[in-house]
């Protein structure tokens, strides 16, 4: 991958992240929507409010899909900024390694930010669960909806964790990202 400019490599990394996000969103559809439908039909079968969630989720997935494919089809390959970056990199010669080191630094910094985001999500979740339980038991003690909230929160934490650490066994780990980046860079 060292034959490509830093700009091209960063574009490929962003593109791989978008692909991974799209497939994660698509996979979550088949987990979340059946759960919401089950909760609705189990708790209050007289009113089918799950259609609001299905329509909202569908609109979100449609927007995600359109952004995913529009970006792939209408990206301008060589705009002025890319040409200028390439000129600077070619004229600097020996400084290419500095660009590579900077790219690794930026990637490491981005990874640290993602890890911090996961732990912030986990902390907020652990702080929110007692509040949800308290509000439920205080105002609606006859119906323990907090279990549903805890289940949904747990699913979101697990999906966030998988997005950060655990997609290796599904074939969407770092190796897949590298292969996909090389494929995008070849286009």
N, C-alpha and C positions, 0 to 999 in steps of 0.2 A: 504493500500500500504506500510505500515511501515515494513512488513515482508520481503521486498525485499531490496537488497543492493542498495547503492547509484548508483553504476555503472549500475545495471539493470534498475533502475528508469531513469537515464539519457539516456540510450539506448532507453527505451520506449518513452521518450519525443522526442528524435530525430526522431524516427520512426513515431510518430504521426505527427510531423511537416512535414516529407516527404510525408506522406499520404495526408495531407491537401494541401500541395503544388501541388501534382499531380492532385488532384481533382479540385483545383483552375485553374491550367493550362488547364485541359480538359474543364472546364466550359467556360473559357475565349476564347477557340477555337470557340465556337458557338456564341460568341459575336463579336470578333475581325475580323475573316475571312469574315463573311457576310458584315460587315462594309467596309472592304478593297475592296471587290468585288463591292459593291455598289458605292463607291467613284470612282473606276476605270471606271466602265461602265457609270457613270453619267458624269464624267469630260472628259474622253478621250476614248470613246468606240472603236475607230479604232485600238488601241493597247491594248491587254489584258496582262498588266504587273502584274496583280494580281496573275498570276500563280507562279511568283517568290516568292511572299509572302506565298502562299499556300504551295509550296514545302519547303521553309525555315521553316515555322511553323510546317509542318509535320515532318521534320527531327528533329526539337527541341522536339516535342511531342514524337517521337519515342525514342529518347535518354532518355528523362525523364521517359518514360514508362519502358525502359529496365533497367535503374538504379533503379527504384522503385521496380521492381520485382526481379532483380538480388540480391539486398541487402537483400530482404526478404528470398530468397532461400539458399544463400550461406554464411550466417553469421555463424561464428564459435561460438558456444554457450559458451564454457568455455576455453578461452585461458589463457596463463600464467598470464597476467596482472589481469584479473578478479579473478582468483584463489588467487593471492597474495593479492589483495584488500580485498577479503572475509576473508582471514586468519588474516589480520591486524585488520579488523573490529571485528571478533570473539574474538581475543585475547585481544582487548581493552575493551570489555564489556561495561562499563559505558560511554565510549566516543562515542557510537552510536548516542547519542543525538547531540553531536557536529557535526557529519557528517550530520545529518538531518538539523541542523541549517545552516550549510555551504551550503547544497543543496538549501535551501530556499533563502539564500543570493545570490547564483549563479543565481537562477531563477529570482529573483528580478532585479539583475544587467542586465541580458539578456533582460528582459522586458523593462527596461529603455533604453537600447541600441536600441531596436526595435522602441520605441516611438520617440527617437531622430532621427532615420532613416526616419520615416514618416515626421517629421517636416522639416528635411533637404530636402527631396523630394519636399515638399510643397514650401519651400523657393526657391529652384532652379527653380521650375515651375513658380512661380510668377515673378522671375527675367528673365526667358527665354521668356515668352509670349510677353512683349513689344519689345524684340529684334526680334522675329519672325515676329511680325506685321510690324515693321519698315523695315526689309529686304524685306518682301513681297511688301509693298507699294512703296518702293524705286526702286526695280528692276523689278517687274512684277505687275504694278498697275492695269492692265486690268483683272487679275485673282486673286481673293482673296482666295488663298489656306490656309491662316492663320487660317481660320475657321475650316478647316479639322485638322490642327495641334492642335488647341486649343481643339477640340473635342477629339482627341486621348489622349492628355495630361490629360484632365478631366477624361476620362475613366480610365487611369492609376492611377490617384490620388484616385478615388473612389474605385478601386480594392485594392489599398494599404490600404486605410482606412478600407475596409471590412476585409482584412486580419489581421488587428491589433485590430479592435474594433467590427466589425459588423456582424460576422457570427452566432451569437446567434439565430437569427430568422430563419436561414436556417438549424438549427440543428447541426452546426459544431462549436459550441462555446466551452467554458471551460469544460462544463459537458461532451460533446462528447469526448473531449481530455482525460479526466479522465477515462471514460469508455473504450476508445480504448487502453489507456496505461495499464489498468488492464487486458484487453484481450490479449495484446502482452506479458505481464509479465507471464501470465498463460501458454503460449506456451512453 
